[in-house]
Amino acid sequence: MNTIKKIEQFSTNLRITMLNMALEAGAASSHFGGALSMVEIISTLFSHKMKLKKIDDSDWDKRDRFILSKGHACLAYYAALHEIGVISKNELKTFEKDNSSLAGHPVKNKNIGIEFSNGSLGMGLSIGIGLAISSKKRKKLFNTYVILGDGECNEGSVWEAAMSAPKFELDNLNAIVDRNNFQQTGSNTEIMNLSNLSQKWESFGWDVEEFDGHDLNKLINYFDKNNNNKKPKVLIANTIKGKGFSFSENNNMWHHSVMTKTIYEQAIKEIKK
């Protein structure tokens, strides 16, 4: 199987798993739309790019680090951990249930691959900077990948972090902004217009690229490219909230909604076309 086909299959499997988890969650609901917008990104990272190690591997410290700063989108994160064999199918069924390890935001649990807790927005990039500095100081040579939401970029802590990463020449730090143009209560344009995000990150000294965050060819080429300029990298990934299903695409009602059996069956028909 070639690389594109492998990531396409990984992405399809993620969407099916996410549907199943959302249905199991019932009235607890799930952050469905914002998880769907980053499926191709997280699939490229987990099935192609990142060095992944088991907790008992002798070179555990050399694994790449992943941080989901937009923690509410953990549906895709848990599905990816299942796809690589870390979280079992039975455990997925506990999503959002009492006493589950799979809460509505990631809670640190290395036994199931969750290395960092993230609930409050704006924290993930700062954690990533600490990891990237640690990698250099300890000469472990791992890379750190942080996915942020575009609505999350309303937070001042994001820009404090953005200012510091170039100062420390963190070329082992990779930020990805999932720009789906919505946040919980409406469009970003209405709530806090981010305008030209690429220019903003460039002005802070980052190596910036912007393109369609669902284009696998572009994602593969981007993540495989060597960075030789000592700058941290940020991808402004233009995405569609709710990507993959007719009822959820660009429909902000699916930021956090209940998956019914009827909608689930419609979605399964669409994904199998």
N, C-alpha and C positions, 0 to 999 in steps of 0.2 A: 504494500500500500504506500503510495507516495505521500509526501508531507501534507499537501492540501487535503487529500482525501481523509487522512488520519485526523486532521484538525476538524474537518467538516463533520466526521462521524462523532468525534468527541463533543462537538457543539450540539449536535442533535441529541446525543445521549443526555447531555446536561439539561436540555429543555424538557425532555421526557421526565427525567428525575425530578426537576423542579415542579412540574405539573403534579406529579404524584405527591410530593411533599406539601404543596399548597393545598391539595385536596385533603390530605391527612390532617393538616392544621385546622381545618374547619373554621369555626367562628373565631379562632385565635388569629386567623388571617396571615398574610405574608406580604413582604415588600416585593411584589412580583415584577412590576415594571422596571424599576431601577436595577434589578438583578439581571433581567433579560437584556438590557442594553449593553452589558459588559461581557456577554457570553463568549463572543469570538476572541476578545482580549484575554480573558482568563483561560480559555481553551488553548490558545497559542502559548501562553506562559507554561501551563501545567503539562501539556502533551508534547511540547516541542522545545521550549527555551530553557526553563529553569533546571538547575541541578537539584534533584530531589533525593534525599537519603532517608533510610529508616532510622528510628531513634537508637537502635543498637548497632548501627554501622560504626566502624572504627574511625571513619572520616566524617562523622556527623557534623562537626564544626565547619566543614567546607561546603555545606549545603547552601543554596541560595535562600534568601529570606523573602517571604511574601507578607505584605500588610494590606488588609482591606480597610482603608481609612473610612470609606463610606460603609460602615459596618452593617447598616440596615439591609444591604444587598447580599447578605450572607447566604441566601438561598443558592446562588450560583457557586459560592465558595464551598459550601457543604457538598453540593453535587459533584464538584471537581475532586474533592477529597475522596468521595465515594468512587469516582471513576478511576482513580489511581490506586484504589484498594486499601485506603486508610480507614474510611468509615463504612460500616456494614449497612446492608439494606434494612435490617431490623432496626438499627440505630436511627436511620433516616426517618423511620415511622414515628419516632419520638419527638420530632421537631415541634417546638413550642408547647410541648406537654410539661406537666409538673415533673420536677426532678430530672429533666433531660439535660444532657450535655450540649444540646443544640438549641440554644436560645435564639431569640429574635435578633440578637446582635452577637458577634463572636465573643466567647469567653475563653480565655487561655486554657488550653488543655493539650499538651504536646502529644499525649497518647493517641489523639485522633487528629493530629496535624495542625491544630489551631495554636499558633505561637504567640499571638498578641490579642488582647481584648480591645475591642473598639466599639463604642456606643456613641459617646459624645463626638460630634463631628469636629474636625480640625486637628486631631491629635496624631494621626497616622504618619504624616510627613516628618514630624519632629522625631518620632520613634525611629523612622527610617534613617534620618540623619545620624542619630546615635549609633545605629548599627553599622552604617557605612564608615563612620570614623573608627569604630571598633575593628572592623575588617582590616583597615589599613594599619592601625597601630599593632594589632596582633598578627598581622601578615597571614590572615586566613584566606584572603583572595576570593571571598564570595561576593555576589551581587545582591542588592536589595531592590525589590519592586514594590511600589506603593500605588494602589488605585484610589483616586479621589473622585468625588462627584463635583460637577460644576457648581451646583448649589452650595456645596461645602466650601467653595472658594469665597463665599461671603465672610467666612471666619478670618479674623485678623491673624490668628495663630498660623494659618497657612502661609501668609505673606512674611511673617517673621521667619518661618522656616525657609521659605523660598529665598530670602535674603542671605541666610547663613550658609546654605549648601555650597554655592560657588566660592565663598570665602575659604572653605576648607578643601576646595578642588576635589569634590566627591564624584569622580567619574565612574564610580561603582554604584551610584544611586540612580534609579530609574523611576520617575513618576509618570503616571498615566492619568490624565483627567478625562473621565467619562462624561463627555459633553452631550447629554441628551436633552438639554434646554428646559428641563423642568425640575422643580423641587416639590416638597410635600403639598404646599398650598397653592401652587400655580406655576406659571412660566417664569423663568429667570428674568426675562425682559421686563415683566411686570413688577417683580419683587425687588430685584437688585441687578440691574443690567451690567453684565460682565464685559460687554463690548468686545474688543479684540484681545482675547486671552493670550494668543501667541505673542503679541507685542508686549504684553505685561510681563510674561515670563522671560522674554528676551531682555527686557530692561533690567531684570534682576541678575542676568548673567548666565542663564541656562542655555543649553543646546536644545533648540525647540524644533519640533516638526508637527505638522497638522495634516490629518487626512481622515478618510472614512474608517471608523473603528470597527466596521464589519467586513472590511476587505482583507481577506486572509493573505493574499500575495503581498500586500503592502505591510501587513503586520509582521510576516515572516522576515521580509527584507529589512524592516526597521530593527527588529530585535536581534537579527544576526549581524548587523553592521557594527564594526569596531568603532569605539569612541576614543580618539587619540588627542583630544584637545583639553583634557583635564577638567571639563565642565560636567556637572550633573545633567542628565537628559530628562526632558519632559515631552510626552506625546499628548497633544490635544486631539483626542479621538472623537470625531463627530459621529454620534450614534443616535439611534432611535429608541426612545423609551418604550418598553414593551415589545421589543423586536421579536418577530417570529410568529405572531398570531394576529389575525385581523381585528379581533375585539380589543386588543391591548395596545397596539402600536400608536404612539403619540396620544394615548388616552390616559390622562393623568389620574383618572378614577382608579387606575390600576397601580398607583403608587403603593397603596396598602388596601387590598380588597379581599373579600372572601371568595374562594374558588368553589363554585357549585358543581354538582355532578353533570348538569346540562352543559355548562361552559367547558368543563373538562373534556367531555366527549367530543365537543366541537373542535377543541384544540388538538386532540389526538388525531382526528380526521385530517386536519390541516397539515400536521407535521408528517403524516404518512403519505401525502399526495406525491 
